[in-house]
Amino acid sequence: MKILRYIALAIGCLIWIVGLSPTILPWLWKVQVVEDGYQYGDLYKLSTLSEFRDPRHQCAGYVPPARPHSAKKVHLYIIGDSFTEHGRVEKKDFPVDDYTWVKWSEFLHIKLDTTEHNILLMESVERHFRQKFASSAITVLVPDTATFEQKGASTKFMHRLDEAFKGSHTADRLDGFLFQNDFALRIKEWKSDFNQKFFNRAGSGVTLVNYDRDIVYYMDTDTPEVTSSFTPVRETELDSMITHLNASRDFAESLGFDNVLFTIIPNKTSVLSPDYGVYNNLIERVYNHPKLNVPYIDVLPDFRRMGRSSYMKGDSHWTCEGQTVWLNKINALINQLVAGPAS
């Protein structure tokens, strides 16, 4: 009995340490000791509805088009979110010599190599586009004497300690460590399926649309905030976003970028259920604004033609087919810019 008590104590201490540490669980994910909770999709994780269990797989086999002959090397910089993060999109997917990606919440101190053809792409999912450009131009790029990435999180010890012991973070880590395996997920599915079938209740982080055939992120639909595809966009707000987009291009060009582009990745709702409410047509209104002075990559019409094949069943991100459509468009534009004179 004493040995069993020591074993139970050791297991309890191990679980406690994993819950408190911000680094152990990501390492366990990396070495595939435990699943990260997204193996069946982010929307499945929020809902655990069995109908939307959609095994994740890496997109492979995409070959970018050959680049036209150019005197300079081509360096593509992307300021992006989860659609272009490492693991989804990489250097190999573009006809470029060098590649740098930074997310919106961080800072890229930058000194451009003027011997290269430098292209900046600003990528944002539709739900967060208004937040990024409503009040200012981009702040991610910082002119400096060298190029390096600065994380947005505080590096002060006490701040990191506060984060480590924050209750919500600990609860998330414990859930990720103990309850994202197939056995635990099956039990969660029974409860979620029962609530959906008999009480018409899904997880608070998702919305079921098209007579419950599709699942989307709640921020795209039911929130009254600016993330929703159905929150009205005033003309004055639209004008401000265009002003800040143009100012972002001017700022980036002042740093030495040869070309500045942007793209809005549609919300899943905007593709599969634009009639869920009064759709605000944000993407079309931005792209068609008469004062817009930044080239863009538009995939909304393509995705609507593709329908359900453009987004994963249990996830808010695109399928490999949807990603390929976007990559083909951005790569065609890159080759066009490289072949012609820099604007």
C-alpha positions, 0 to 999 in steps of 0.5 A, a space after each residue: 500500500 505504501 508503494 501504491 501511495 508513492 506511485 499515486 503521489 508521483 503521478 499527481 506531482 507529474 500532472 501538477 507540474 505539467 499543468 503549471 509549466 507553459 513549456 512541458 505540454 508543447 514539448 509533449 505535443 512536439 514529440 507526439 507523446 500526447 495529442 494537441 487537441 486539434 487532431 480532429 479540427 479546432 471546431 471539433 475541439 470546441 464542440 466535440 460533436 462526433 459528426 464533425 470529427 475530421 482527422 487532420 492531415 498535412 497538405 503535401 505535394 504542392 509545387 509552385 510555378 516556376 519563377 521567370 528569370 530575374 536579376 535579383 533574388 526574391 524575398 517574400 515577407 508575410 505578416 499573417 495569422 493561423 492560415 499562413 503559420 508555420 506548418 500550414 504554409 512554408 517557403 517551399 510553397 512559393 517561387 522565392 529565394 528567401 522567406 520570412 513570416 511573422 504573426 500580427 501580435 509580434 514585431 519584426 525589426 527589419 533592415 531590408 537587403 536592397 539587392 533582393 526583390 522584397 515583397 510584403 504580403 499582409 494576410 488576415 482572416 476576415 473576422 480580424 481584418 477590421 480590428 487590424 486596420 480600423 484605427 491605424 496602419 501596421 505596427 508589426 514592422 520596426 526599422 532597425 540596423 538588423 532583422 530579427 523577430 521580437 515576441 509580443 509577450 512580456 519577458 519580465 520574470 514576474 509577468 511570466 510567473 503570473 502567466 504560469 500560475 494563471 488558473 485558466 492557462 493551468 486548466 487548459 494545460 490539464 485538459 490538453 494533457 489528460 482529456 484530448 486522447 481518443 478515449 476521453 474524446 469519445 466520452 465527451 462526444 456522447 455528452 455533446 451529441 446528447 445535448 445537441 440532439 435533445 436540447 439543440 445545444 452545441 458548444 459555446 464556441 461554435 455555431 451550427 448552420 445550414 440545418 446543422 450540416 455545417 459548423 463554424 466559429 461563433 465569432 463569425 456569426 453570433 457575436 455583436 463585435 466586429 468579428 462577425 460577418 453580419 455586423 454592419 460596416 459603416 462607410 466611415 469605418 470602411 474609409 478608415 480601413 482603406 486609409 490605413 491600408 494605403 498608409 501601410 503600403 506607403 510605410 512599407 515602401 519607405 522601408 524599401 519594399 518593392 511591392 506590398 500586397 494584402 489578402 483577406 481569407 474569408 470566414 467559413 461562414 461567409 462561404 458556406 452560409 452568407 444568408 445566416 443573417 444580413 451579410 456585411 459584404 466586408 471583403 467585396 467592399 474593401 476590394 472594390 473601394 475606389 481609393 484602395 491603392 494596394 494590390 490584393 488576392 481575392 479567393 472569396 468567389 473561388 471558395 463559394 464555387 467550391 462550397 464545402 470542399 474549400 474548408 475542413 469539416 471540423 475546422 475553421 481553416 481551409 482544405 488543401 484544395 482551398 489552400 492550393 487555390 490561394 497559393 496559385 493566385 499569390 504565386 501568379 501575382 508574385 511572378 507577375 511582379 518579378 517579371 515586370 518593373 517594381 511598382 
